[in-house]
Amino acid sequence: MKNLNYGIIGNCRSAALVSETGSIDWLCLPKFDSSSVFASLMDEEVGGSFKIIPKKLKKITQSYISRTNILKTHFQCEDGAFEVQDFMPRYQNPENGGYYIPPDVIRYFKLINGQPELVISYQPKLEYAKHITESFLEQGCYTQNEPGCYIKSHTKNGAYDSLYLYSSFDYQDILESNSIVLTRDEFCLLSYNQKLLPQDTRRAKLKLERTKVYWLNWAERTTSYKLYNEEIIRSALTLKMLSYDKSGAILAAVTTSLPETIGEERNWDYRFCWIRDASMVVKIMTSLGHYKLAKRYLKFIIDILPDKDEKMQIMYGISGEKKLSETELSHLSGYEGSVPVRIGNAAYKQKQNDIYGILLDVIYQQLEIYDVSLEYSEELWTIVRNIIKVVENNWRKPDRGIWEIRSENKHFTFSKVLCWTAVDRAVKIAVLLRRSMYVDQWTRLRDKIHDDIHKKAWSENRQAFTQAYGSEDLDASVLLMESYGFIHATDQKYVNTVLAIQQDLEQDGLMFRYRNQDDFGKPKSAFTICSFWLTNALFKIGRKDEAIRKFHMLMSYSNHLGLFSEDLDFKTKRMLGNFPQAYSHLAMIETAINVSESQLSEEETLIDYIHEKRGLH
C-alpha cells in the first residue's frame, strides 16, 4: 500500500513533489497550472520522473532544513553517504527589490563521506506525456558556449514545449543512466528557460543559501506559540508555497486527480483558486502575522471583479482565468489505477452561496486591522456593497453547497449560515467605515436570515441543525456555525448538533463530510478538515480532554514530513486526495492555536492561583 509520502518544494511560482526515496514524481512548469514535466504520480510507466538510485543503499531518511522549504534526502550507502537538497530558488533581488523566482528546480548533491556510487534516472515527459519527448545535448546553452541538455516535446503539427537541464555531472552519464561516483559536491538545475549565465556548483550553492535565508526570515516573522509551534510553522510554510506570487491567488493543492478513494472517479484538478479555500487560508495566515499575503489576495479579488455588476465565480484560474474547462487525459492510467485523470474543473460554473460570507469575513478582518488606511479600502467597500446585493437576491435560493454536489441544488444549511455571515460582516464593516445609512437595512436582512435558519434547518427529530432544509442528513460543515459567530458554543442547540454530528459521521476516529448519497454514490473516505472541525467543536463545547486526544491522533496521521492531503482512509489511515491540501493545513493551524492558547491560559490561571495563595502577587 502506497502512501503520499512526498515532500513539496516550491517558490510561489510552481512546486514539485519529491518522494521519500528522492524521486521527483510531479512537476509542472513554468507555473503551478502548466502541463507536467514529471507525472509518474499519475502513471508510473509513462508519466516521467527524476530519480536518484544509489548502487549500495543501506538507508534513506528525509527532512526539511528546519524552518525552510528546502528538502533534504539523506542516502546512507555501504560506500559512503550523501545528501540531496532539493529546492526552487526564491530570494530577494537586490537590484529591483522584488523576488527572484525562476521556473527552476535545483538538486544540490552534498557529499558527506566516502565515494558513493549512484545512477541518475532522468526521464522528463513534457505536456502530460501526451507526445514524444526527446533529450539531446546542445552546444550554446550558455553565452560561453558551454554544453547543456535540451529537452523538446513536439507534435506532428509542429507545436512544441521545451526544457533545459544544467549539471556539473557528465550529461552523457545522466542521459544514459550510467553509474556515477560522487567525489565532491555536484548539482543539477532544471529550468523552463535557457540560462544566459554559466551554471556551476558554486552558483547553485549560492542560490541554495540565499533561498534558505529567505525561508528562515519568513518563518521568523510568523507568530510563535509555546505549544505545537513547529507543526504550525510547517503548515504555514506549506500554505505560503500554495500562493501564486504573480497574482496573489492561493491554490487548493498542487496536484490533480489524486483520488478520494482508490479505484473510484472522485478525482479532481485542484490547481485553482477557490474563493472559499483561499479566503480561509488568508484569514489564518493573517492571524500568524503575514499581512502581505492577505493584501495581495485582496488585490487579486479586486482585479477579477473590476465591474460593479461582475458575477463572482466560486473559483478562478491562478492568473484570474474565468473559464476552467474540464477534460480527461485518457492516456494516463491514474494514481494506482484511479481514472479519469482530469485537468480543468467544471465546478467553476456552480453557484455556491457560502463564498460571500467567507470572503467578507476576510475583508472585515483586513479593514479592522488597517482601518480605512488599507490601500484598497474603497474598492473593497464597493465589493462589500455589491456582495450584499447578491446575497439579498440569492440567499433564499438553493445552491450546490460547500461540497460541490454536481447534480442537485439544495437549501444547504452551511450556505445559509454563510449568507448570514456575509451580512453580519457587512454590518460590522459599515460601522467601522462610518457608513451608518446601511446599518439598519443590513441588520434587518441579517436577522431575517438568522430566524429562517433556526426555523428551517433545525430538526426536532435529530435534535440538530441538519445538512439542508427539510433534510434529516447531517453534515460536518454545520460545525462551523459557531466559528463564524452564528451561534454560541454554550447554546444547547449547538452542543446537541456537535454531539449528533459526531455520533453520525465519526468512524474509527475520523469524520465523513456526510454519509448520504451524492453524484458518485456514498462517500467512503474521511475528509481531513472535517476531523479537525470536530476537534475544534468538541474543544469549544467543553470536551477539552477528548479534543486534545483527537488532535494528537490526527497529527500522527500526517506523513513523515508533517504534510496532509485532502482525505484519509478510515481503516489504514493512509492519505488520499489532492496534496498537500490547503484546507487540511489551515484547519490544523487553527486547531493547534485554539488548543495551545486554551491550555496555556488554563496553565497560567493555575500559576496565578498558586502565586496568589503564596502571597507572591
N, C-alpha and C positions, 0 to 999 in steps of 0.2 A: 504493500500500500504506500503510494506516494503521499507526501505532504508538501505544502507550499513552503518548503524550507529555502526561501530565497531572501537575499538582501536586495535593497533598492539603492542605486546610486543615481544622482541627478543634479541638475544645475538650474532648475526652474525654466528650462527650455525644452528638455526632454529627460528621459530616465531609462535606465536599464535594470533588468533583473539578473542577479548573479546567484547561481545555485550554491548550495553548501559545499560542492566539490569544485567551485571556482569557474563554472561554465556560464558564459553569458547566453541565456536562452531566450531573452526578449529584449529588443531594442528597436525603437522607431526613430528615424532621422529624416529631416533636421529638427522636427518638433514632436511633441507628445502624440499628436493625432496623424502623423505621417504614416506611410506604409512601412512595414517592418524590414529591418536588415537581418535580424535573427528572430526566428519564431519557432524554434524547436519546442517551446512551451505548448504550441498549438499542434505541432506534428513533428515527432521525433525523427521521422525518416526524411522529410523534405524541407522542414522549416528553417534549418540553418542554425549554427551555434558557433561559439568561440571557446574551445575547451583547452585546459591545461592538464596534461596527463603525465605525472611523474612515473619513471620506469620502476622504481623500487620504493613505492609508497608504503609508509607504516601508519600514518595518522594525519587526518586533516582537521583543523579547528578554524573557526571563523568568528570574527567580531568586528564591530566598528571601532575605529580610533575614537576614544572617548569624546563625547560631545561634538562629533562631526558626522558628516555623511560620507566619509571615506571608509571603504570596506576592506578589511584585511582577511585574506585566506592564507593560513599557515600550513605549509606542507612539510611534514617530518618524514624524511626518507632514510633508507639504510645508508645511502652515500652522501648524506648531508641534509640541510634544511634551507628552505627559502620561503619568502612571503610575497604574495601578490597584493598590491594595494591598488584597488580599483576606485576610480572617481571620474566625475565630469567636471572640468575646470569651472570655477566660479570665484572671482575675486574682483576687487575694485580696480578700475583702470585709472591710474594717476593722471593720465593725460586729459580725460574729459569728465572725471568724477563719476562716470557710470560703472557698469559691471562688465567684465569680460566673461561671456557665457557662450562659447562656441559650441556648435553641434559636434562635440568631440568626446570620446571615451579614451582615457589613458589607463593602461595597465602597467604599473611600475613593479618590476621584479627585483626584490631586495634579497641578496644573498646573505644568509645568516652564518652558515658554516659548511665545510666540505665542498664537494663538486657534484651536486645532484644532477642526474640526467633526466630530461623530460622531453615530451613531444607537445607541440602546439598544433591543435586541430582547428584550423581556421576555415570555416565554411559559411561565408555570407550568402544569403539568398534574398536579393532585393525584391521590392514590390510584392510583399507577402508570398514570395517564392512562386509567383504566377508565371514567370518567364525564365529563360535561361540566364544564369549569372556567370560571367566569365571573369577570371582573375589572371592578370599578367603583369609582368614587370614593365615599367615605362621610364625611360630617361626623361629628365626635365621636370620632375615633380617639384623640385626646388629651384629657386632662382640660380643656385650654384650648380645646377645640372646634376645633383646627386640623384640616385635612383630611388624610386618609391614603388609601391604596389597599387596598381589602379584596378578597380573592380567596376565592371559595367554590366548592367542588365538591359536587354533590348528585346523589342518585339519585331515582328515581321514588317510592321508599318513604319518602323524607324524610331518610335518613341523609346526613350531610354532613361535610366537613372544611373547614378554612379557614386562611388565611394573611394576613399583613399586610406591606405594603411602605411604608416611610417614606423620604423623599428630599428633598434640597434642590433637585432638578430639578423642573420643572413636570410634574405627574403626567400631564397630557394628552399631553405630548410623549413620555413613556415608553410609555403605553398605545397610542398611535397610531404609535409608531416614527418620530416627526418628527425632523428634524435639530436638533441642539443644538450651540451654540457654547460651548466651555469657556473661561470668562474668569476663573475663580477655582477654588479647591478646592471640591469637592462630595462628596456621599455618597449611597449607597443602603443601607438597612437592611432586610433581610428577616427577619421573625420569625414564629414559630408563635403567639406570644401578642400580644395587643393591648397596646401600651405605655401606661403611666399618666403618664409624664413626657414633656415635649416633646423631640423628637429633632431635633438640628440638627448642623451641620458641626463645631462646637466640641466637642459631646459625642461625636461619632463619632471625632474626633481624640484625645480623652482616652482613650476605650476602646482605640484603637489603641496609644497609648503605654503604657498600663497592661498590655496584653497582651504587648507587646514586652518590657517589663521582666520579666514572669513567665517567658517562654521563655528570656530571657538568663540569668536566675538559675538556671533548671532546667538549662540546658546547662552552666553554670559548675560545678554540683555533680556533673557527670559525670566519671568518671575520665578523665584525658587521657593520650594516648600520643604519642610522638615521631613515629611513622610512621602514616599513614592517619587522623590524628585527625579531620579534617573529615568524612571519609566515615563514620567511626564515629559522630560526633555527629549527622549527618543521619539515619542509620538509627535511632539511639536516639530522636531526636525523633519519627520516624515511628512507632516502636513505642509510644511514650508516647501518641500520638494514637489508637492502636488499643485503649487501655484505657478501660473504661467507668467513669466516676468514681462513679456511684451504687452499684454493686455490687462493683467490683473485678475483674469479668470482663475478659478480653482477647480481642479478635476476631481471627479468622484473616485477614480482609480487610474492606474497607468495601463491597465490591460483590457482586453476584450475577450468575451466568450469563455471565461473560466466558469464552469458550471456550478449552479447552486446545489445540484445533486448529480453525481456521476451517472452518465448514460442518458440523462434527460435533456430537454431542449430549453431549459431556463438559462440561456446563455446570451448575455447582452454586452454591447460595447459601452464601456464606462468612461471613455476618454473625452468626456464633455463636461461642461459646467452646468450643473443643476442649480437653479436659484436656491432651492431649499438646502441642499447639502452645503453649498458654498457659503450661504449666509450663516449656517450653524457653525461652520469652521471659523468664519471671520469673528463671530461673537466670542468663541472660546480663545482664539488667538489674541484678540484684544484684551481679554482678561489676563493673558500671560504677558502683556506689555508690548505686543507687536502691532503698533498703530499704523505703520506704513502699509502693511499688508491689507489692512482694513480700508485705508484711504484709496489704495489702488483698485480694490474690488469695487468700491462705490463709484469710482470713475468708470469702471467697466460697465456698471449698471447704467450710468448716465449716458455713456456712448451708445449702448444698444437700445436706449429709449429716447431718441432725440426729439420726438414729436409728442405733443400732449395727448394725441389720440392713439399713440402706439400701443398695440396689444402686447402684453407681456407673455412670453412663452415660459414653459416650465424649465426649459434648458436651452443652451446655446452652444455653438462650437467655441473653442477656446480663443478664437480670433473674432468672435461675435457673429459667426455664421448662424443663419436662422433656419436653413433647410439642411436637415441631417438624415438624408435618405438612407434607408436600411437595405443592405444587400448581403448575400451569403457567399463565402469563399468555399465552394464545394470541393476544391482540390485539396483542402486541408482536412485531416482526419479528426481534429479536435483534441482537447485535453483529455487523455485517457479514453478516446473514442467518443467524446460527447460532442455531438453536432446538433445544429449547424454552427459554424464559426461565422459570426456576424461582424460587419463593420457598418457604422452609422446606427442610428437608433430612432425607430419610428415613433417612440413615445413623445418626441418633440411636438407632435400635433395635439397631444392630450390637454384637457382642461383640468387643472388641479388647483382648487381654491385655497389650499393651505399655504401656497408660496407667498401670498401677500402679507400674511401675518408674520412669517419668519423673516421676510425682508424688512418690514417696518420695525420689527424688534431690533434688528441690527442698526437701522438708520437712527432709531431713538437712542440706542447706546452711544453711537458716534456723536450725535448732536449734544447729548448730555455731557460727554467728555469735553468736547470742544466749544460748546455753546454755539453762538452764531458765528464764531471765528472760523469754523470749518470752511475750507476753501470752496467746497461745492454746496454750501448750505442752501443757497437759493434754488439751485437745480434740484436738490433733494426735497425741498419743500414742495416744489411743483410735482415731483413724483409722488409724494405723500398724498396730495390732494387728488391726483389722478387715480391712484390706487383705491382710495376710499370711494370714489365714484364707481369703480369697477366692483368693489365689494358690495356696495349698496344695491347694485343691479344684479348681482350674481349669488349672494350668499344663500338665498332660498333655493337655488338650483342644485341638482345633483352633479357630481363630478367623478373623476376616475380615482381620486384619493392618493394618499402618500405612496401606496404600493403599486401604483400604475396598472390597475386592472385594465386589461385591453378590451374586454368585450362588453362591459356594463357600467353604466353610471349609477351611483347610489348617493344617498344623503349621508356621507361618511361623517361620523362624529368629530374625528380629528380635523377635518376640513372646516367644519362649523366652528370649532374651538379656535382655530387659527384665523378665521374671519373675525371672530370676536377680538382676538389678539391684535389684528390689524387696526381695528377701530380704537381699541384701548390705547395702543401706542400712538395713534394719530392724535387722540385727545391729549396725551402727555406732551407730544411734540408741539401741539398748538399752544399749550400753556407755556412751554419752555420758550417758544418764539414769540409769545405775547400776541397770538392771533386769536383773541377771545371770541371773535364772531363765529368761529367754527365749533367752539367747545360744546355749547348746548345741543346743537344739531347732532353732532357726532356722539355725544353722551347718550342721547335718546336711542340712536341706532345701536350702540353698544349694549344697552340694557335690553333692547328688543331681541338681539341675537342671544344674549345670556339666558333670557327667560325661555326662548324657543328650545335651546339645548337641554335645559333642565326638564322641560316638559316632554320632549320627544326622544331624547337619547337615553333617558333613564328607563331601565326595565325593572319593574317590581318583582317580576319572576326571578331574574338573575341577581337582583339587588346590586346592580352595577350599571355604569354607563357602557353601552354596547358599541359594536363596530359601526353601526349605521342606524338611522331612524327606523323603528319598526322591526329591527333585527334582534335575534337572541344570541347571535355570534359575538364573541369577544375579540378584542384587537389590542395588541401591545402598544400601539401608538397613543391610545387613550391615556396611558400612564403619564403622558407629558402635559396633561391639562393643568396639573399643579405647577410644573416648571414654568409655564407661561403666565401663571397668576390667575387662571380662571377660577380656581378653587383652592381652598387652604388645605394643607396636609392633615390638619386635625378634623376636617369636615368628615362626618361619618360616611357620607356618600363616597368620598374619595377613598377612605380606608377600606370600605367594603369592595369598591371597584378594584383596588390593588390586590386584595386577597382573592377575589373571584378570578381575576386575570391570571394570577399565579397558579391557582388551582387548575384552571382550564388549559393554560398554554405552556406551563412548565413541564419538561420531561427530562429526566436524567440530569437535572441541574441546569438545563439550558432552556431557551424560550423559542417557541414558534412566533412568527408575526401574527398569525391567525391560523385556525385549523380548517375553516370552511373551504370548499372547493372554489378554484378560480379557473382561468383560461386553460391551465395545463394540469388540472387535477388537484389533488390535495398536496400542500407543501410537505416536504419530507426532511428538510434540514433546519437547523437552528439559525436564526438571524442574530449575529453577534451583538449588534447595537441594542437589540431588544433585551438581551440578558443584562446589559449594563443599565438599561432603563429600569428594569425590575429592581436591580440592586439599589439604584438611587431612590426609587419609590419606597422600598422597604425601609431604607435608612431614614427617610423623611417622616414616615408614619410611626417611627419609634422602635422598629425591629432592627436595632443597630448591630447587635452581635451577629445575627443571621446575615445581614447585609455585608458586613466585613468579611465573613467566611466566604460568601458568594464572590465577593470582589477578588479575594486572594485566589480562589479557584479559577475564576475567569482569567486572571493574569497568567496562570500556569498554562493556559491553552494557546498563548501566543507561540510563535515559532522561536527558534533558538536565538533570534536577534531582537525579540520583543515586538515583532510585527504581527498585525492582524489582517485577515481577509474579511470578506463580507459575511460568510456563513461558517458553521461548524456542523460536523456530523454528530448526531446525538450520542451514538454508541462509542465510536472510536475517538471522537474529539478532533479528528483531522480537519484542517482548514479547507474550505471550499469557497467558490465565488471569486469575484474580481479582487485584485490585490495590488499593493496594500490599499485598504479601503478607508477613505477619509471618514465616513460615518463612524466606523468602529473606533478609530483613533481619537476622534473628538469626544466620543462618549466615554472612552477610557479616561481621558484627561478630566472631564467634568466630574466623573465619579471619584477619581483619585483626589481631586481638590476638595470635594464635599466631605469625603471620609477623613482626609487629612486634617482639614480645618476643624471638623467636629471633634475628632479625637484629641487634637491639641487643645481645643477650647475646654474640653472636659478635664484634661490633664492640668491645664493652667488654673482652672477653677479649684481643683483639688489642692494644688500647691498653695494658692491664695488662702484656702481654708486652713491648711496646716500652719502657714505662717501667722495667720490671724490668731489661731489657738496658742501659738508660741509667743505671741506678742511681738512679732517681727515687723509688722506694718507700722 
